Amino acid sequence: MFLYFFVAKKKELAIEKLPDRFKVSARSFVKESVIHASPERVFTFHELPDALRRLTPPWESSQIVQAAPDIKVGSRAIIQTRLFGLFPVRWVAEHTAYDPPHMFEDVQVEGPFRRWRHRHIIKPHPAGAVLRDEIEYESPLGFIGQLAASFMIVPRLEKVFEYRHRVTREWCEAIPSEEDPWVGPTQ
């Protein structure tokens, strides 16, 4: 952890001295899916106490140290993960926007990225709802991280969010029981 912090700080200092054409810029990633359920049901899935656990792919080397108690503004989750699959990193995410059933947002307070903002947007659709994840981030390790983003970060995001949308779709499109209309399949 100290080594990563030291390298990241040195890179930040070095990047500040580079001409503008060499500076790291923010990147974005978007994943969008149609889910055959109401926007309220899709939002409710994300409010489940174990939603983060359900949305964490089994192949990821991430451990939830502390789940956020809810997704309202100010709540935080702590995750232990690995930078490029090698170096252990603590990721602290704080919820910064909450507008049910339309949107919620979290940002990285501490973690592997220089900057990370994740907006979860849910919009009505003729077939149910559109779930849209918008991520703005700056790669770790400055210019080197920016170069690595195309072949390391983006494919990982694509795989993770394909899984997350599938899990969300399966829960939301499951036929709810009469006793509890918000219950979806257990995992």
C-alpha beads as a LAMMPS data file, in Angstrom:
LAMMPS data file: protein, C-alpha beads

187 atoms
186 bonds

1 atom types
1 bond types

-500.0 500.0 xlo xhi
-500.0 500.0 ylo yhi
-500.0 500.0 zlo zhi

Masses

1 110.0

Atoms # bond

1 1 1 0.000 0.000 0.000
2 1 1 2.810 2.413 0.890
3 1 1 4.580 1.617 -2.392
4 1 1 1.406 2.355 -4.401
5 1 1 0.849 5.633 -2.501
6 1 1 4.463 6.675 -3.052
7 1 1 4.346 5.818 -6.766
8 1 1 0.975 7.555 -7.206
9 1 1 2.204 10.718 -5.460
10 1 1 5.418 10.827 -7.497
11 1 1 3.417 10.321 -10.715
12 1 1 1.023 13.134 -9.787
13 1 1 3.950 15.493 -9.291
14 1 1 5.550 14.410 -12.553
15 1 1 2.284 14.723 -14.483
16 1 1 1.737 18.275 -13.258
17 1 1 5.028 19.252 -14.952
18 1 1 4.146 17.662 -18.321
19 1 1 2.795 19.707 -21.234
20 1 1 -1.011 19.556 -21.629
21 1 1 -0.847 17.012 -24.441
22 1 1 0.688 14.461 -22.011
23 1 1 -1.650 15.029 -19.059
24 1 1 -4.061 12.294 -18.004
25 1 1 -7.660 12.972 -18.896
26 1 1 -10.867 11.496 -17.597
27 1 1 -12.341 8.541 -19.424
28 1 1 -15.907 7.339 -19.471
29 1 1 -17.634 3.988 -19.611
30 1 1 -21.361 3.410 -20.198
31 1 1 -23.403 0.216 -19.939
32 1 1 -27.112 0.327 -20.755
33 1 1 -29.746 -2.443 -20.673
34 1 1 -33.492 -2.721 -21.050
35 1 1 -35.063 -4.527 -18.120
36 1 1 -38.641 -5.818 -18.324
37 1 1 -39.675 -4.376 -14.970
38 1 1 -40.791 -1.012 -13.652
39 1 1 -38.197 1.634 -12.800
40 1 1 -39.378 1.354 -9.169
41 1 1 -38.577 -2.372 -9.094
42 1 1 -35.128 -1.812 -10.640
43 1 1 -34.385 0.902 -8.090
44 1 1 -35.659 -1.325 -5.265
45 1 1 -33.182 -4.027 -6.296
46 1 1 -30.330 -1.581 -5.765
47 1 1 -31.695 -0.702 -2.326
48 1 1 -31.541 -4.311 -1.103
49 1 1 -29.183 -4.646 1.884
50 1 1 -27.137 -7.267 0.013
51 1 1 -27.207 -5.623 -3.440
52 1 1 -23.454 -4.976 -3.486
53 1 1 -22.743 -8.621 -2.641
54 1 1 -25.120 -9.784 -5.379
55 1 1 -23.511 -7.415 -7.904
56 1 1 -19.920 -8.474 -7.144
57 1 1 -18.849 -11.097 -9.713
58 1 1 -17.534 -14.341 -8.201
59 1 1 -14.280 -14.116 -10.191
60 1 1 -13.392 -10.687 -8.792
61 1 1 -10.738 -10.638 -6.083
62 1 1 -12.812 -8.134 -4.116
63 1 1 -14.036 -8.475 -0.572
64 1 1 -16.731 -6.300 0.934
65 1 1 -15.214 -5.070 4.188
66 1 1 -18.225 -2.894 5.038
67 1 1 -21.409 -2.649 3.006
68 1 1 -23.157 0.715 2.924
69 1 1 -26.254 0.649 5.145
70 1 1 -28.249 2.138 2.229
71 1 1 -27.664 4.098 -0.971
72 1 1 -28.630 7.493 0.406
73 1 1 -26.287 10.489 0.376
74 1 1 -23.387 10.102 2.805
75 1 1 -23.436 6.322 3.196
76 1 1 -20.158 4.541 2.497
77 1 1 -18.996 1.102 1.426
78 1 1 -15.468 -0.244 1.932
79 1 1 -14.092 -2.860 -0.435
80 1 1 -10.711 -4.557 -0.466
81 1 1 -9.608 -5.136 -4.059
82 1 1 -6.438 -5.392 -6.149
83 1 1 -4.854 -2.854 -8.482
84 1 1 -4.331 -4.577 -11.850
85 1 1 -4.990 -7.826 -9.977
86 1 1 -1.669 -7.523 -8.150
87 1 1 -1.515 -4.886 -5.432
88 1 1 -4.045 -4.826 -2.565
89 1 1 -6.004 -1.578 -2.420
90 1 1 -8.765 -0.356 -0.144
91 1 1 -11.668 1.212 -2.033
92 1 1 -14.012 3.556 -0.154
93 1 1 -17.100 4.647 -2.087
94 1 1 -19.481 7.317 -0.822
95 1 1 -22.998 7.897 -2.115
96 1 1 -23.354 11.507 -3.225
97 1 1 -26.757 11.670 -4.960
98 1 1 -30.081 9.918 -4.356
99 1 1 -33.236 10.509 -6.434
100 1 1 -35.516 7.453 -6.260
101 1 1 -36.506 5.799 -8.542
102 1 1 -34.449 7.668 -11.128
103 1 1 -30.812 7.831 -10.049
104 1 1 -28.188 7.418 -7.384
105 1 1 -24.466 8.110 -7.512
106 1 1 -21.311 7.079 -5.728
107 1 1 -17.781 8.452 -5.893
108 1 1 -14.464 7.008 -4.839
109 1 1 -13.172 8.687 -1.696
110 1 1 -10.137 6.412 -1.485
111 1 1 -9.045 3.692 -3.872
112 1 1 -7.261 2.540 -6.989
113 1 1 -8.369 5.310 -9.352
114 1 1 -7.255 8.922 -9.388
115 1 1 -10.945 9.755 -9.757
116 1 1 -14.132 7.663 -10.044
117 1 1 -17.758 8.742 -10.314
118 1 1 -20.509 6.184 -10.931
119 1 1 -24.063 7.261 -11.763
120 1 1 -26.792 4.609 -11.753
121 1 1 -29.620 5.953 -13.914
122 1 1 -33.008 4.290 -14.301
123 1 1 -35.406 5.614 -16.937
124 1 1 -38.872 4.479 -18.014
125 1 1 -38.991 2.486 -21.254
126 1 1 -41.968 1.062 -23.206
127 1 1 -40.761 -2.431 -22.267
128 1 1 -40.109 -1.534 -18.587
129 1 1 -36.980 0.377 -17.647
130 1 1 -33.550 1.266 -18.953
131 1 1 -30.701 0.735 -16.507
132 1 1 -27.754 2.929 -17.427
133 1 1 -24.440 2.928 -15.589
134 1 1 -22.248 5.936 -16.379
135 1 1 -18.709 5.922 -15.049
136 1 1 -16.206 8.752 -15.308
137 1 1 -12.718 7.862 -14.135
138 1 1 -9.070 8.721 -14.297
139 1 1 -6.778 5.728 -14.438
140 1 1 -4.300 5.012 -11.667
141 1 1 -0.559 5.384 -12.238
142 1 1 -0.918 8.501 -14.385
143 1 1 0.164 8.290 -18.010
144 1 1 1.105 4.595 -17.730
145 1 1 -2.342 3.800 -16.339
146 1 1 -3.953 5.755 -19.151
147 1 1 -2.099 3.639 -21.703
148 1 1 -3.102 0.438 -19.882
149 1 1 -6.779 1.457 -19.652
150 1 1 -7.682 0.225 -23.132
151 1 1 -6.458 -3.307 -22.587
152 1 1 -6.865 -3.740 -18.815
153 1 1 -9.494 -1.430 -17.329
154 1 1 -12.077 -1.217 -20.130
155 1 1 -12.337 -4.996 -20.736
156 1 1 -12.671 -5.554 -16.988
157 1 1 -15.434 -2.933 -16.736
158 1 1 -17.245 -4.508 -19.702
159 1 1 -17.146 -7.953 -18.089
160 1 1 -18.126 -6.729 -14.607
161 1 1 -21.042 -4.604 -15.834
162 1 1 -22.310 -7.320 -18.159
163 1 1 -22.513 -9.526 -15.044
164 1 1 -24.115 -6.779 -12.934
165 1 1 -26.803 -6.050 -15.508
166 1 1 -27.560 -9.763 -15.914
167 1 1 -27.969 -10.202 -12.139
168 1 1 -30.175 -7.104 -11.935
169 1 1 -32.285 -8.259 -14.898
170 1 1 -32.761 -11.764 -13.446
171 1 1 -33.929 -10.417 -10.082
172 1 1 -36.158 -7.695 -11.502
173 1 1 -37.786 -9.858 -14.159
174 1 1 -38.529 -12.746 -11.779
175 1 1 -42.199 -13.138 -10.972
176 1 1 -42.724 -11.706 -7.482
177 1 1 -44.617 -13.715 -4.911
178 1 1 -48.076 -12.600 -3.770
179 1 1 -46.843 -12.237 -0.178
180 1 1 -43.999 -9.941 -1.092
181 1 1 -44.121 -8.257 -4.524
182 1 1 -40.507 -7.049 -4.217
183 1 1 -38.898 -10.427 -3.649
184 1 1 -36.727 -11.692 -6.460
185 1 1 -34.658 -14.873 -6.730
186 1 1 -32.082 -15.521 -4.018
187 1 1 -28.434 -15.930 -4.826

Bonds

1 1 1 2
2 1 2 3
3 1 3 4
4 1 4 5
5 1 5 6
6 1 6 7
7 1 7 8
8 1 8 9
9 1 9 10
10 1 10 11
11 1 11 12
12 1 12 13
13 1 13 14
14 1 14 15
15 1 15 16
16 1 16 17
17 1 17 18
18 1 18 19
19 1 19 20
20 1 20 21
21 1 21 22
22 1 22 23
23 1 23 24
24 1 24 25
25 1 25 26
26 1 26 27
27 1 27 28
28 1 28 29
29 1 29 30
30 1 30 31
31 1 31 32
32 1 32 33
33 1 33 34
34 1 34 35
35 1 35 36
36 1 36 37
37 1 37 38
38 1 38 39
39 1 39 40
40 1 40 41
41 1 41 42
42 1 42 43
43 1 43 44
44 1 44 45
45 1 45 46
46 1 46 47
47 1 47 48
48 1 48 49
49 1 49 50
50 1 50 51
51 1 51 52
52 1 52 53
53 1 53 54
54 1 54 55
55 1 55 56
56 1 56 57
57 1 57 58
58 1 58 59
59 1 59 60
60 1 60 61
61 1 61 62
62 1 62 63
63 1 63 64
64 1 64 65
65 1 65 66
66 1 66 67
67 1 67 68
68 1 68 69
69 1 69 70
70 1 70 71
71 1 71 72
72 1 72 73
73 1 73 74
74 1 74 75
75 1 75 76
76 1 76 77
77 1 77 78
78 1 78 79
79 1 79 80
80 1 80 81
81 1 81 82
82 1 82 83
83 1 83 84
84 1 84 85
85 1 85 86
86 1 86 87
87 1 87 88
88 1 88 89
89 1 89 90
90 1 90 91
91 1 91 92
92 1 92 93
93 1 93 94
94 1 94 95
95 1 95 96
96 1 96 97
97 1 97 98
98 1 98 99
99 1 99 100
100 1 100 101
101 1 101 102
102 1 102 103
103 1 103 104
104 1 104 105
105 1 105 106
106 1 106 107
107 1 107 108
108 1 108 109
109 1 109 110
110 1 110 111
111 1 111 112
112 1 112 113
113 1 113 114
114 1 114 115
115 1 115 116
116 1 116 117
117 1 117 118
118 1 118 119
119 1 119 120
120 1 120 121
121 1 121 122
122 1 122 123
123 1 123 124
124 1 124 125
125 1 125 126
126 1 126 127
127 1 127 128
128 1 128 129
129 1 129 130
130 1 130 131
131 1 131 132
132 1 132 133
133 1 133 134
134 1 134 135
135 1 135 136
136 1 136 137
137 1 137 138
138 1 138 139
139 1 139 140
140 1 140 141
141 1 141 142
142 1 142 143
143 1 143 144
144 1 144 145
145 1 145 146
146 1 146 147
147 1 147 148
148 1 148 149
149 1 149 150
150 1 150 151
151 1 151 152
152 1 152 153
153 1 153 154
154 1 154 155
155 1 155 156
156 1 156 157
157 1 157 158
158 1 158 159
159 1 159 160
160 1 160 161
161 1 161 162
162 1 162 163
163 1 163 164
164 1 164 165
165 1 165 166
166 1 166 167
167 1 167 168
168 1 168 169
169 1 169 170
170 1 170 171
171 1 171 172
172 1 172 173
173 1 173 174
174 1 174 175
175 1 175 176
176 1 176 177
177 1 177 178
178 1 178 179
179 1 179 180
180 1 180 181
181 1 181 182
182 1 182 183
183 1 183 184
184 1 184 185
185 1 185 186
186 1 186 187
